[in-house]
Amino acid sequence: MSIKGWTQHRVFRIAGIASVGAALLAVAGDELSQYSPQGYASLADIERALPFWRLLTGEMLGVLGIPLCLIGYWCVCQALRRSGVKGARVMFWLSAYGLVMGVVSHAIISSAYTTMQVGNAPAITSATNNLRNAVYLPGGLFLISYLIVSAWYFVAVISGRTLYPRWMALANPFLLSLLIALLNAANVLPSVVNILWPAWLSIPHLIFFTLSALVLWNSEKPLIYQALKTS
């Protein structure tokens, strides 16, 4: 590999590490702003009792980390594009749009939590409900894009013709989020689910980006270089 190729491959590795860091920020933000060892039967009671510094820090970490998760999607889309998978550019931009909707949803939910801390007067409750209703559109758009990109990734990787091994198809973030949601609904392993549930969207991204970075670290250096060269 040429010096330029080696340098660009190192950039690809750094991007993989950065994507893991971004997901960690998002996980930390979710856990700080929502985690409760007693469970989540009454989210309003949890948020009213939560120290304001946790709520504020969690909101800021989420706003910082969620957009940076696009770095991880860039790595994945580049690897699949060089593997000959169609639609990589479209899926990258769909991921970007979904993450924007994710930031908007995070900000609205954080505003609702801040409002909950003021008290439980009728006007405050009404304002909180309005904010919860406002999150349906951006939250729904995020979930739709999340599903489409994850399904595209699953079909591509399960074919066995990409830089990823086939087992990585099962590590896609939507399936992991669905698993956490099912465990929560079934009340299975409650002590574990209490930790996972606040970050049911960000923990799967942390797992996904970590595995992706590890798999691609030394895999097919010339192929990845060509992907970077033609992007």
Buried (B, 14 or more C-beta within 10 A) or exposed (E): EEEEBEEBBEEBBEBBBBBBBBBBBBBBBBBBBBBBEEBBEEBBBBBBEBEEEBBBBBBBBBBBBBBBBBBBBBBBBBBBBBBEBEBBEEBBEBBBBBBBBBBBBBBBBBBBBBBBBEEEEEEBBEBBEEBBEBBEEBBEBBBBBBBBBBBBBBEBBBEEEBBBEEEBBEBBBBBBBBBBBEBBEEEEEEEEBBEBBBBBBBBBBBBBBBBBBEBBEEEBBEBBBBBBEEB
